[in-house]
Amino acid sequence: MLFVRKERNQAIGSPRMRFIHYSVLFVLLFGVVSTGLFGATGNLVAADSASEGTGYTTDQLEGLQFLNEVRTRAGIPPVQLNAAITKAAISHAEFYNANQADLPGLSAHSEISGKPGYTGRSVMDRMKAAGWVPRSQGYAAGEVMHFQQKSSKAAIQGWLDTAYHRDIILDPSYTEIGIGLVHGTAVLDAGGPGMTQSVGGGISVYPYDQQTDVPVGFYGNEMPNPLEQFDVDYSGYIISAATDRDMVSHKAVITDDKGTEIPYHEEFKNENTLFIYPKSILKGYHQYTVSLEYQVDGALDTRTKVWSFTTGKGHLLTQLIPTYKEIVINEGGRLQLQTEGKYDDGTTDLLLGDAVKYSSNKINGLSVSSTGAISGIKSGDYIITASSGTLSSQLKVKVYPKLKSKVYPAADPSKLTDIAGNKAVPAIEWALKAGVMTEAGKGLFKPDAAVSEAEFWTMLLKAYNVHIEAYQPAKMKIWSDAAYLIAKDRNFPLNGISNLSARDSQITRLKIAEIIAAADGLNFKNYDAVNFVLGKDYVRGVTELSLIGYQGGKGITRAEAAQILQYLRPKLTELRGRPISVTPNSTLPELPPKVLYVKPDSFKDHSFFAEFHEDHTLTVEGKFTQFAGQALKVRVQTGGKNPKQIEDLTVTLDSEGRFKAESGPYEQASLNLYLATPGVSYYLNVQYNTMNVSQYTVTE
């Protein structure tokens, strides 16, 4: 596991801010080597014969040569070994080895006064104690560590394979380094004048142009883990680009050797460094080309940097995993199968194109293309085999008969006397005209009447023009028997299939979510079903777009049933049925950002509300009684995981702690807002043309 900590420090006399870097890398590699240039006492010892006359060991010289080769090819000036910095690096490796129990995690870069071998708390303290003299006009200093290493060259490669450690050892502000390797603990300390040296072409990249044998992946072995911001566990090998002046704009495109564009996550740091994390592990023995258009501070023109690199051995496919183990379709229905591959590095990825072939156990009844496009021809149960090389996996496909159809007669909304003024009038009129619902009797619709399970299920079938009476049993006992026979045949999760009394019980919104998931051919239960219908935008919540705002335990009225079905009908094109096995929750869609549906009539204390209007203006309101009469600031930033500051909006609270302000327009699709109060900020995200309210806090 790799750990990074960085602390900012102003370089005295430097025209630009530089950094003191602290970092440490933990990986499970083993080996024992000699202490190198300095012994346990920190005194200079004899170098081995291979490096006689230089004052440095072969390991240190090989590490220096390797690092400088990379820096040169990347367009960065080389560094030289410095005896004082080397002494500091070795002494810290020795200190860590002797006191590692007291130095967990990021504290590995610190030293504790009074402990054996103490030479200074920080890397700068230790470098000065060893005799390094920083220049009076400013300095930059940094440190990286790597454990259980057999050579300094291997440690350097480990640092290059990460983001933030690579940023340190390829930093052009460093001119001198020291390398220490003591019983597997590798330390590289670096120092410089604090001013960035000239970089070839004004930009350095890694992997560098025409580099070969590049690794294919990054697995998050760094702390802070850069992949956490994207909520992923791994990525393709990290690509980085750094300019010698601030990069004010950039646009990157990555393509493989077939010209296919590679999707990626990006991170922009320190105003001049771009990290690119491909969303999938790269393919082995493939060439990738990066095209970067960028503009630097003070330059009017847009510059372009194009470079290519070739990967080495890729990861090995070890298992095929169908996305769904069981699939349900109708006769005439079509679906594209998907299979994931599991690899020897523990990663999984969706197999696309000709990476996997598909075949069926029956040639009649189910059409299956080699790329996994299936079409139901005849009802029945089928087995499909996915194969890649010597690997294979199977999944079940059930084809249901096409549902018999009927056009239900329309009812006239104008004859109903109790729907005028109801907020659900458009949905009620749709349901009546489509034959989905009828009057409740005597010219009344009864919009506030509760809806039972049997009633909702019947309405759903009618919404899809299912001919319910065509499934009527020979001996009908209850009016809903035909509808429930359809549900039973297709494994819909209706309580009334086995419990007749449940048919007349008021249906809950949670049960509705399970039924709609089943209608889409999936088997999700409880709040997984809610997550599914919200993620697919099949059903809206009651108060807001969130699991809580969905209010799964709430029953529905006839007016609400009309609204639910009108919203669903154009989004879900057909009714299928539910598989026997539970659908893996790994296939659940991502839940969209929270959206408020109805503006509160009044605000509770410590409430922060925002409305991002259709004309792109923003309204913020709220109530914070304890700050009545004061002025607070709202930080307006771009939305997403890498927000950028747009402006600060000042709001003035009245005598009761309420405020309201308007600003904009803003061209962004979403905004992140932080209301700063003394000690605490209140955060919310608001999408364009939506509302949101938050009581979430972020401690400053």
LINHURA-V232057 format. One record per helix or strand of 2 or more residues. SS is the DSSP state (2 for helix, 1 for strand). FROM is the first residue (numbers start at 0). LEN is the number of residues. If there is no record, write none. Layout:
BEGIN
ss;from;len
SS;FROM;LEN
SS;FROM;LEN
END
This chain:
BEGIN
ss;from;len
1;1;8
1;17;8
2;48;3
2;57;16
1;79;2
2;82;20
2;104;5
2;122;7
1;139;7
2;151;9
2;163;6
1;175;7
1;184;8
2;199;3
1;202;4
1;210;4
1;216;2
2;225;5
1;234;2
1;237;6
1;246;9
1;263;6
1;272;6
1;286;10
1;302;9
1;316;6
1;325;5
1;333;3
1;338;5
1;347;3
2;352;3
1;356;4
1;365;3
1;372;4
1;379;9
1;390;10
2;412;3
2;424;9
2;452;11
2;467;4
2;480;9
2;494;3
2;499;5
2;508;11
2;525;10
2;546;4
2;557;12
2;584;3
1;606;6
1;616;7
2;624;3
1;630;8
1;644;8
1;657;7
1;669;8
1;679;8
1;689;5
1;696;3
END
